[in-house]
């Protein structure tokens, strides 16, 4: 049983690391406008959390058609305002 649990844990860890690698930002390639998923990764938060912040108007959003994007500078400003 313990061997099975260790195998499962290793598999889950490998999958999580692979998932994170696909979403890692290269700082030189970070665009000015981020979608919700990218903003969540940038902030180290969940998509739900970013959507909640958007609904509270914690930072402005750019809406083009059906797409909602967030300017990276606005996220940086929000970070600075919430430091203590």
MOPAC internal coordinates of N, CA, C and O (Angstrom, degrees):
PM7 1SCF
backbone

  N    0.0000 0     0.00 0     0.00 0    0    0    0
  C    1.4517 1     0.00 0     0.00 0    1    0    0
  C    1.5346 1   110.98 1     0.00 0    2    1    0
  O    1.2310 1   120.73 1   136.10 1    3    2    1
  N    1.3293 1   116.20 1   -43.90 1    3    2    1
  C    1.4593 1   120.44 1  -179.07 1    5    3    2
  C    1.5323 1   110.59 1   -63.79 1    6    5    3
  O    1.2310 1   120.58 1   141.16 1    7    6    5
  N    1.3219 1   116.49 1   -38.84 1    7    6    5
  C    1.4765 1   120.74 1   177.94 1    9    7    6
  C    1.5233 1   110.28 1   -61.41 1   10    9    7
  O    1.2310 1   120.14 1   137.86 1   11   10    9
  N    1.3328 1   117.34 1   -42.14 1   11   10    9
  C    1.4617 1   122.07 1   179.55 1   13   11   10
  C    1.5243 1   110.46 1   -63.24 1   14   13   11
  O    1.2310 1   120.28 1   135.22 1   15   14   13
  N    1.3316 1   117.08 1   -44.78 1   15   14   13
  C    1.4664 1   120.88 1   178.99 1   17   15   14
  C    1.5255 1   111.48 1   -63.06 1   18   17   15
  O    1.2310 1   120.04 1   139.88 1   19   18   17
  N    1.3230 1   117.54 1   -40.12 1   19   18   17
  C    1.4639 1   120.36 1   177.77 1   21   19   18
  C    1.5238 1   111.23 1   -64.45 1   22   21   19
  O    1.2310 1   120.49 1   139.29 1   23   22   21
  N    1.3242 1   116.66 1   -40.71 1   23   22   21
  C    1.4631 1   121.12 1   178.38 1   25   23   22
  C    1.5241 1   110.94 1   -63.20 1   26   25   23
  O    1.2310 1   120.41 1   136.23 1   27   26   25
  N    1.3168 1   116.83 1   -43.77 1   27   26   25
  C    1.4670 1   121.43 1   178.39 1   29   27   26
  C    1.5249 1   110.14 1   -63.67 1   30   29   27
  O    1.2310 1   120.13 1   135.26 1   31   30   29
  N    1.3279 1   117.36 1   -44.74 1   31   30   29
  C    1.4656 1   121.43 1  -179.73 1   33   31   30
  C    1.5230 1   110.94 1   -61.34 1   34   33   31
  O    1.2310 1   120.10 1   137.92 1   35   34   33
  N    1.3134 1   117.41 1   -42.08 1   35   34   33
  C    1.4619 1   121.07 1   178.75 1   37   35   34
  C    1.5242 1   110.68 1   -64.74 1   38   37   35
  O    1.2310 1   120.38 1   139.42 1   39   38   37
  N    1.3251 1   116.88 1   -40.58 1   39   38   37
  C    1.4628 1   120.94 1   178.97 1   41   39   38
  C    1.5261 1   110.99 1   -64.49 1   42   41   39
  O    1.2310 1   120.46 1   135.61 1   43   42   41
  N    1.3144 1   116.72 1   -44.39 1   43   42   41
  C    1.4718 1   120.78 1   179.21 1   45   43   42
  C    1.5261 1   109.96 1   -62.89 1   46   45   43
  O    1.2310 1   120.07 1   135.53 1   47   46   45
  N    1.3198 1   117.46 1   -44.47 1   47   46   45
  C    1.4664 1   120.98 1   179.23 1   49   47   46
  C    1.5262 1   110.67 1   -61.63 1   50   49   47
  O    1.2310 1   119.78 1   137.92 1   51   50   49
  N    1.3276 1   118.02 1   -42.08 1   51   50   49
  C    1.4566 1   121.82 1   179.14 1   53   51   50
  C    1.5210 1   110.97 1   -62.68 1   54   53   51
  O    1.2310 1   120.57 1   138.19 1   55   54   53
  N    1.3386 1   116.52 1   -41.81 1   55   54   53
  C    1.4667 1   120.48 1   179.74 1   57   55   54
  C    1.5257 1   111.72 1   -67.20 1   58   57   55
  O    1.2310 1   120.23 1   140.19 1   59   58   57
  N    1.3145 1   117.17 1   -39.81 1   59   58   57
  C    1.4670 1   120.58 1   178.73 1   61   59   58
  C    1.5243 1   110.35 1   -64.09 1   62   61   59
  O    1.2310 1   120.36 1   135.44 1   63   62   61
  N    1.3250 1   116.91 1   -44.56 1   63   62   61
  C    1.4640 1   120.18 1   179.34 1   65   63   62
  C    1.5242 1   111.43 1   -63.38 1   66   65   63
  O    1.2310 1   120.19 1   140.31 1   67   66   65
  N    1.3238 1   117.23 1   -39.69 1   67   66   65
  C    1.4688 1   120.67 1   177.30 1   69   67   66
  C    1.5277 1   110.42 1   -64.13 1   70   69   67
  O    1.2310 1   120.35 1   139.02 1   71   70   69
  N    1.3349 1   116.94 1   -40.98 1   71   70   69
  C    1.4658 1   121.95 1   178.67 1   73   71   70
  C    1.5268 1   110.23 1   -62.56 1   74   73   71
  O    1.2310 1   120.64 1   136.22 1   75   74   73
  N    1.3254 1   116.37 1   -43.78 1   75   74   73
  C    1.4634 1   120.51 1  -179.93 1   77   75   74
  C    1.5305 1   111.34 1   -66.48 1   78   77   75
  O    1.2310 1   120.10 1   140.81 1   79   78   77
  N    1.3226 1   117.41 1   -39.19 1   79   78   77
  C    1.4603 1   120.65 1   178.92 1   81   79   78
  C    1.5176 1   111.42 1   -59.91 1   82   81   79
  O    1.2310 1   120.12 1   141.28 1   83   82   81
  N    1.3312 1   117.37 1   -38.72 1   83   82   81
  C    1.4608 1   120.73 1  -179.85 1   85   83   82
  C    1.5167 1   111.64 1   -67.40 1   86   85   83
  O    1.2310 1   119.97 1   155.20 1   87   86   85
  N    1.3182 1   117.66 1   -24.80 1   87   86   85
  C    1.4508 1   121.40 1  -174.92 1   89   87   86
  C    1.5239 1   113.53 1  -104.49 1   90   89   87
  O    1.2310 1   120.43 1  -178.50 1   91   90   89
  N    1.3080 1   116.78 1     1.50 1   91   90   89
  C    1.4650 1   120.57 1  -177.76 1   93   91   90
  C    1.5299 1   110.02 1   -68.11 1   94   93   91
  O    1.2310 1   121.32 1   -40.56 1   95   94   93
  N    1.3183 1   115.08 1   139.44 1   95   94   93
  C    1.4551 1   121.31 1   178.50 1   97   95   94
  C    1.5185 1   109.63 1   -90.55 1   98   97   95
  O    1.2310 1   120.85 1   -41.32 1   99   98   97
  N    1.2997 1   115.99 1   138.68 1   99   98   97
  C    1.4477 1   121.71 1   165.91 1  101   99   98
  C    1.5255 1   103.95 1   -92.69 1  102  101   99
  O    1.2310 1   119.32 1   -64.75 1  103  102  101
  N    1.3298 1   118.89 1   115.25 1  103  102  101
  C    1.4692 1   120.48 1  -174.73 1  105  103  102
  C    1.5223 1   114.13 1   -51.75 1  106  105  103
  O    1.2310 1   120.24 1   149.03 1  107  106  105
  N    1.3230 1   117.16 1   -30.97 1  107  106  105
  C    1.4588 1   119.96 1  -179.73 1  109  107  106
  C    1.5252 1   111.85 1   -73.16 1  110  109  107
  O    1.2310 1   120.03 1   164.87 1  111  110  109
  N    1.3379 1   117.54 1   -15.13 1  111  110  109
  C    1.4479 1   121.13 1  -175.85 1  113  111  110
  C    1.5279 1   113.57 1  -113.69 1  114  113  111
  O    1.2310 1   119.55 1  -167.55 1  115  114  113
  N    1.3134 1   118.46 1    12.45 1  115  114  113
  C    1.4609 1   120.86 1  -179.64 1  117  115  114
  C    1.5251 1   108.47 1   -72.97 1  118  117  115
  O    1.2310 1   119.97 1   -60.37 1  119  118  117
  N    1.3324 1   117.65 1   119.63 1  119  118  117
  C    1.4642 1   120.00 1  -179.85 1  121  119  118
  C    1.5301 1   111.44 1   -72.60 1  122  121  119
  O    1.2310 1   120.80 1   -16.43 1  123  122  121
  N    1.3146 1   116.08 1   163.57 1  123  122  121
  C    1.4678 1   120.84 1   179.25 1  125  123  122
  C    1.5207 1   111.19 1   -69.58 1  126  125  123
  O    1.2310 1   120.07 1   141.14 1  127  126  125
  N    1.3423 1   117.48 1   -38.86 1  127  126  125
  C    1.4628 1   121.64 1   179.10 1  129  127  126
  C    1.5222 1   109.52 1  -105.32 1  130  129  127
  O    1.2310 1   121.24 1   -51.16 1  131  130  129
  N    1.3303 1   115.23 1   128.84 1  131  130  129
  C    1.4584 1   121.41 1  -178.54 1  133  131  130
  C    1.5224 1   110.04 1  -115.05 1  134  133  131
  O    1.2310 1   120.53 1   -36.80 1  135  134  133
  N    1.3327 1   116.60 1   143.20 1  135  134  133
  C    1.4615 1   118.59 1   171.64 1  137  135  134
  C    1.5304 1   107.92 1   -80.45 1  138  137  135
  O    1.2310 1   120.26 1    -1.06 1  139  138  137
  N    1.3087 1   117.10 1   178.94 1  139  138  137
  C    1.4714 1   120.54 1  -174.44 1  141  139  138
  C    1.5221 1   111.02 1   -61.80 1  142  141  139
  O    1.2310 1   120.13 1   136.87 1  143  142  141
  N    1.3280 1   117.35 1   -43.13 1  143  142  141
  C    1.4622 1   121.31 1  -179.92 1  145  143  142
  C    1.5261 1   110.87 1   -61.87 1  146  145  143
  O    1.2310 1   120.53 1   134.46 1  147  146  145
  N    1.3249 1   116.59 1   -45.54 1  147  146  145
  C    1.4611 1   120.98 1   179.48 1  149  147  146
  C    1.5298 1   111.36 1   -66.11 1  150  149  147
  O    1.2310 1   120.50 1   140.87 1  151  150  149
  N    1.3272 1   116.65 1   -39.13 1  151  150  149
  C    1.4666 1   120.52 1   178.00 1  153  151  150
  C    1.5315 1   110.45 1   -64.19 1  154  153  151
  O    1.2310 1   120.73 1   141.61 1  155  154  153
  N    1.3196 1   116.22 1   -38.39 1  155  154  153
  C    1.4689 1   120.16 1   178.57 1  157  155  154
  C    1.5266 1   110.46 1   -63.23 1  158  157  155
  O    1.2310 1   120.50 1   136.94 1  159  158  157
  N    1.3206 1   116.65 1   -43.06 1  159  158  157
  C    1.4617 1   120.24 1   177.95 1  161  159  158
  C    1.5230 1   109.96 1   -65.53 1  162  161  159
  O    1.2310 1   120.47 1   136.82 1  163  162  161
  N    1.3162 1   116.70 1   -43.18 1  163  162  161
  C    1.4712 1   122.30 1  -179.98 1  165  163  162
  C    1.5263 1   110.57 1   -58.26 1  166  165  163
  O    1.2310 1   120.65 1   138.22 1  167  166  165
  N    1.3338 1   116.36 1   -41.78 1  167  166  165
  C    1.4661 1   120.95 1  -178.47 1  169  167  166
  C    1.5255 1   113.19 1   -86.46 1  170  169  167
  O    1.2310 1   120.43 1   166.50 1  171  170  169
  N    1.3250 1   116.77 1   -13.50 1  171  170  169
  C    1.4602 1   119.63 1  -176.29 1  173  171  170
  C    1.5147 1   111.96 1    73.14 1  174  173  171
  O    1.2310 1   120.74 1  -147.04 1  175  174  173
  N    1.3364 1   116.19 1    32.96 1  175  174  173
  C    1.4613 1   122.12 1  -178.88 1  177  175  174
  C    1.5159 1   109.15 1  -126.44 1  178  177  175
  O    1.2310 1   120.38 1    -4.20 1  179  178  177
  N    1.3061 1   116.87 1   175.80 1  179  178  177
  C    1.4658 1   120.78 1   178.89 1  181  179  178
  C    1.5291 1   109.98 1   -83.64 1  182  181  179
  O    1.2310 1   121.16 1   -18.72 1  183  182  181
  N    1.3258 1   115.39 1   161.28 1  183  182  181
  C    1.4664 1   119.90 1   175.50 1  185  183  182
  C    1.5230 1   109.67 1   -60.51 1  186  185  183
  O    1.2310 1   120.62 1   139.56 1  187  186  185
  N    1.3198 1   116.43 1   -40.44 1  187  186  185
  C    1.4713 1   120.94 1   179.47 1  189  187  186
  C    1.5276 1   109.66 1   -58.55 1  190  189  187
  O    1.2310 1   120.62 1   136.60 1  191  190  189
  N    1.3178 1   116.42 1   -43.40 1  191  190  189
  C    1.4611 1   120.60 1  -179.41 1  193  191  190
  C    1.5281 1   111.34 1   -62.90 1  194  193  191
  O    1.2310 1   120.50 1   138.43 1  195  194  193
  N    1.3283 1   116.65 1   -41.57 1  195  194  193
  C    1.4690 1   120.34 1   179.04 1  197  195  194
  C    1.5191 1   110.03 1   -65.82 1  198  197  195
  O    1.2310 1   120.29 1   137.63 1  199  198  197
  N    1.3301 1   117.06 1   -42.37 1  199  198  197
  C    1.4714 1   119.97 1   177.87 1  201  199  198
  C    1.5294 1   110.82 1   -62.72 1  202  201  199
  O    1.2310 1   120.57 1   142.91 1  203  202  201
  N    1.3245 1   116.51 1   -37.09 1  203  202  201
  C    1.4648 1   120.44 1   177.26 1  205  203  202
  C    1.5330 1   110.00 1   -64.36 1  206  205  203
  O    1.2310 1   120.34 1   135.40 1  207  206  205
  N    1.3171 1   116.96 1   -44.60 1  207  206  205
  C    1.4732 1   120.54 1   177.58 1  209  207  206
  C    1.5215 1   110.71 1   -61.46 1  210  209  207
  O    1.2310 1   120.53 1   141.16 1  211  210  209
  N    1.3411 1   116.59 1   -38.84 1  211  210  209
  C    1.4624 1   120.26 1   178.23 1  213  211  210
  C    1.5274 1   110.32 1   -63.56 1  214  213  211
  O    1.2310 1   120.27 1   138.28 1  215  214  213
  N    1.3232 1   117.09 1   -41.72 1  215  214  213
  C    1.4679 1   120.22 1  -178.73 1  217  215  214
  C    1.5295 1   111.33 1   -66.98 1  218  217  215
  O    1.2310 1   120.66 1   151.66 1  219  218  217
  N    1.3299 1   116.34 1   -28.34 1  219  218  217
  C    1.4673 1   120.90 1   176.51 1  221  219  218
  C    1.5262 1   112.11 1   -85.63 1  222  221  219
  O    1.2310 1   120.71 1  -178.72 1  223  222  221
  N    1.3389 1   116.24 1     1.28 1  223  222  221
  C    1.4560 1   123.23 1  -178.58 1  225  223  222
  C    1.5303 1   111.91 1    56.24 1  226  225  223
  O    1.2310 1   121.56 1  -137.51 1  227  226  225
  N    1.3344 1   114.62 1    42.49 1  227  226  225
  C    1.4661 1   120.64 1   178.07 1  229  227  226
  C    1.5171 1   111.00 1   -67.15 1  230  229  227
  O    1.2310 1   120.66 1   152.17 1  231  230  229
  N    1.3214 1   116.35 1   -27.83 1  231  230  229
  C    1.4571 1   122.07 1   176.31 1  233  231  230
  C    1.5227 1   107.50 1  -150.79 1  234  233  231
  O    1.2310 1   120.58 1   -25.49 1  235  234  233
  N    1.3253 1   116.49 1   154.51 1  235  234  233
  C    1.4717 1   119.09 1  -179.55 1  237  235  234
  C    1.5267 1   110.78 1   -71.69 1  238  237  235
  O    1.2310 1   121.02 1   -24.32 1  239  238  237
  N    1.3212 1   115.65 1   155.68 1  239  238  237
  C    1.4589 1   121.45 1   175.90 1  241  239  238
  C    1.5214 1   109.48 1  -122.95 1  242  241  239
  O    1.2310 1   120.96 1   -22.86 1  243  242  241
  N    1.3077 1   115.77 1   157.14 1  243  242  241
  C    1.4526 1   122.79 1   176.53 1  245  243  242
  C    1.5174 1   106.23 1  -107.67 1  246  245  243
  O    1.2310 1   120.44 1   -58.81 1  247  246  245
  N    1.3206 1   116.76 1   121.19 1  247  246  245
  C    1.4523 1   120.10 1  -178.95 1  249  247  246
  C    1.5260 1   108.92 1  -112.65 1  250  249  247
  O    1.2310 1   121.26 1   -58.97 1  251  250  249
  N    1.3182 1   115.20 1   121.03 1  251  250  249
  C    1.4585 1   121.95 1   177.76 1  253  251  250
  C    1.5191 1   106.40 1  -125.34 1  254  253  251
  O    1.2310 1   120.86 1   -72.99 1  255  254  253
  N    1.3290 1   115.96 1   107.01 1  255  254  253
  C    1.4631 1   119.34 1  -175.00 1  257  255  254
  C    1.5151 1   109.82 1    63.30 1  258  257  255
  O    1.2310 1   120.64 1    54.22 1  259  258  257
  N    1.3243 1   116.38 1  -125.78 1  259  258  257
  C    1.4672 1   121.42 1   178.46 1  261  259  258
  C    1.5224 1   112.82 1   -90.59 1  262  261  259
  O    1.2310 1   120.69 1   175.12 1  263  262  261
  N    1.3131 1   116.28 1    -4.88 1  263  262  261
  C    1.4623 1   120.07 1  -177.12 1  265  263  262
  C    1.5204 1   111.32 1   -89.23 1  266  265  263
  O    1.2310 1   121.44 1   -43.27 1  267  266  265
  N    1.3130 1   114.85 1   136.73 1  267  266  265
  C    1.4640 1   121.29 1   175.08 1  269  267  266
  C    1.5172 1   106.50 1  -116.08 1  270  269  267
  O    1.2310 1   120.87 1   -54.61 1  271  270  269
  N    1.3197 1   115.94 1   125.39 1  271  270  269
  C    1.4485 1   121.09 1   179.02 1  273  271  270
  C    1.5171 1   110.10 1  -129.34 1  274  273  271
  O    1.2310 1   121.37 1   -20.83 1  275  274  273
  N    1.3093 1   114.98 1   159.17 1  275  274  273
  C    1.4561 1   121.31 1  -176.79 1  277  275  274
  C    1.5180 1   107.60 1  -124.55 1  278  277  275
  O    1.2310 1   121.00 1   -49.53 1  279  278  277
  N    1.3148 1   115.69 1   130.47 1  279  278  277
  C    1.4614 1   120.31 1   179.33 1  281  279  278
  C    1.5228 1   108.57 1   -72.99 1  282  281  279
  O    1.2310 1   120.80 1   -48.72 1  283  282  281
  N    1.3119 1   116.07 1   131.28 1  283  282  281
  C    1.4650 1   121.39 1  -177.55 1  285  283  282
  C    1.5258 1   111.39 1   -57.27 1  286  285  283
  O    1.2310 1   119.80 1   143.13 1  287  286  285
  N    1.3196 1   117.99 1   -36.87 1  287  286  285
  C    1.4675 1   121.09 1   179.75 1  289  287  286
  C    1.5316 1   110.82 1   -62.86 1  290  289  287
  O    1.2310 1   120.35 1   145.41 1  291  290  289
  N    1.3459 1   116.94 1   -34.59 1  291  290  289
  C    1.4694 1   120.09 1   177.38 1  293  291  290
  C    1.5239 1   111.10 1   -68.19 1  294  293  291
  O    1.2310 1   120.45 1   145.02 1  295  294  293
  N    1.3255 1   116.74 1   -34.98 1  295  294  293
  C    1.4708 1   119.65 1   176.09 1  297  295  294
  C    1.5220 1   110.25 1   -67.45 1  298  297  295
  O    1.2310 1   120.82 1   138.35 1  299  298  297
  N    1.3358 1   116.04 1   -41.65 1  299  298  297
  C    1.4688 1   119.66 1   177.73 1  301  299  298
  C    1.5272 1   111.02 1   -62.13 1  302  301  299
  O    1.2310 1   120.56 1   139.51 1  303  302  301
  N    1.3255 1   116.54 1   -40.49 1  303  302  301
  C    1.4676 1   121.22 1   178.09 1  305  303  302
  C    1.5297 1   110.32 1   -63.82 1  306  305  303
  O    1.2310 1   120.31 1   137.26 1  307  306  305
  N    1.3393 1   117.02 1   -42.74 1  307  306  305
  C    1.4659 1   121.27 1   178.69 1  309  307  306
  C    1.5258 1   110.52 1   -61.65 1  310  309  307
  O    1.2310 1   120.94 1   139.32 1  311  310  309
  N    1.3299 1   115.81 1   -40.68 1  311  310  309
  C    1.4691 1   120.03 1   178.39 1  313  311  310
  C    1.5228 1   109.84 1   -60.68 1  314  313  311
  O    1.2310 1   120.36 1   131.84 1  315  314  313
  N    1.3285 1   116.91 1   -48.16 1  315  314  313
  C    1.4652 1   121.04 1  -179.04 1  317  315  314
  C    1.5320 1   111.99 1   -61.48 1  318  317  315
  O    1.2310 1   120.77 1   140.35 1  319  318  317
  N    1.3444 1   116.13 1   -39.65 1  319  318  317
  C    1.4659 1   120.26 1  -178.79 1  321  319  318
  C    1.5232 1   112.28 1   -69.43 1  322  321  319
  O    1.2310 1   120.09 1   158.61 1  323  322  321
  N    1.3085 1   117.44 1   -21.39 1  323  322  321
  C    1.4651 1   120.68 1  -175.94 1  325  323  322
  C    1.5253 1   112.86 1  -104.48 1  326  325  323
  O    1.2310 1   120.36 1  -169.70 1  327  326  325
  N    1.2953 1   116.91 1    10.30 1  327  326  325
  C    1.4721 1   120.12 1   173.69 1  329  327  326
  C    1.5247 1   108.64 1   -79.35 1  330  329  327
  O    1.2310 1   121.43 1   -32.83 1  331  330  329
  N    1.2979 1   114.88 1   147.17 1  331  330  329
  C    1.4764 1   118.97 1   173.16 1  333  331  330
  C    1.4947 1   110.28 1  -145.36 1  334  333  331
  O    1.2310 1   120.10 1   180.00 1  335  334  333

